[in-house]
Amino acid sequence: MRDNLKWSDGKDITTQEIMSPFMKYIGSEYFNLKKIESPDNKKIVMEFQDPVQNVERTVSNYEFTPYRNDHTGYGDINVEKVVSSGAYMLTERNKDEIVLEKNPNYWDSKNIKTGKIIFREINNSSRAVKEFEKGNLDLTRIDYQDAEKFKNRPELLTFKSRERYSLLFNEENKIMNNRKIRKAITMAIDRGKNPPKTYIPEKRGIKGINKDMSEELSSSIPGYSPEEAKKLFAEGIKEENVNLSRLKLVDNGMNDEAVSLIKGKKKKNLKIKVEVVKNREEKDFDMQVYAQSVYLENPLDYMTIPETIENSKYGTLYKNLKTAKYINERVRIVSEMEKILVEELHYIVVAYKEDRFYLINPRLKGIRKEIFYYYLRNPYIE
């Protein structure tokens, strides 16, 4: 730890507060953490179950921000109860705005150039463009339709996206535990002209033995086939002895396109209505839009499955993939994992979001481009 690290209210930051967010991941497959301890007041030591790739990237994730039990607020945030260990601190929050001001107790405070950052909540891309053009915004994300008018202009910056959208089946639900019903729903979704065929995507820089890894996999996600879907659905419904006319889909609001694809032709093909619920805490649901940020070159990210899915054989293969050293071994393991996913259809890949578009004031400096977002550590207007 650096010397003299302090919270925004002036209290010292301790090693225990830095370790606290890591504790819940001890023994978890997600982070593979075996043990974390502090031998003194300055050093933190981590021990992992197996070798871990990209440790620096993982430990810098916002999930592992130092946590102080007596003050850090979550959920319905009370500004007075939130303390910060970073360059800025929360000073105001209302319905449409969040205001951050420079943290005077930040270790590098003297080099932070901007005193205040205002985040405005604007859910409509076209409205955000208008506000940007009026000079009311310096940085905003927009959709691809609005990005067209800024093509070849310096204000437009494009990220190659790492977002994957999947449909996750709630197998704790008796109906969704039926594989024929899961397959029928899969085959009733028209995922477009070039739908994802494998869980490892094509042309994403994931190398196989002799060519793209996706081309060396023998399994593929069932494609769009309305007649086969109707047949399987009828068989599954008969097996479960139920009359199913409605499915509940939980959407976290991250991708309307994926939801539209999923709702698509269900009513026509399967004679069922899809009810969309935008409540992340909803427990009584049939399906869920599962959004995942993935890294182009790492098959581990693409083969991670939600913790709600239990498959012991798949779990063992995933552990083996983590430690596989050679490409032929990795391809073999991924191929076996693909076969399990295609056979069981715990979830299906609906779409990859190809690009993210941002408008940035050319005079805005001091921002850092990360994997799929901008990091505002020390922004300023030139």
Secondary structure, 3 states (H helix, E strand, C coil): CCCCCECCCCCECCHHHHHHHHHHHECCCCCCEEEEECCCCCCCEEEECCCCCCHHHHHCCHHHCCCCCCCCCCCCCCHHHCCCCCCEEEEEECCCEEEEEECCCCCCHHHCCCCEEEEECCCCHHHHHHHHHCCCCCEEEECHHHHHHHCCCCCEEEEEEEEEEEEEECCCCCCCCCHHHHHHHHHCCCCCCCCCCCCCCCCCCCECCCCEHHHHCCCCCCCCCHHHHHHHHHHHHHHHCCCCCEEEEECCCCCHHHHHHHHCCHHHHHCCEEEEECCCCCCCCCEEEEEEECCCCCHHHHHCCCCCCCCHHHHHHHHHHHHCCCHHHHHHHHHHHHHHHHHHCCEEEEEEEEEEEEEECCCEECCEECCCCEECCCCEEC
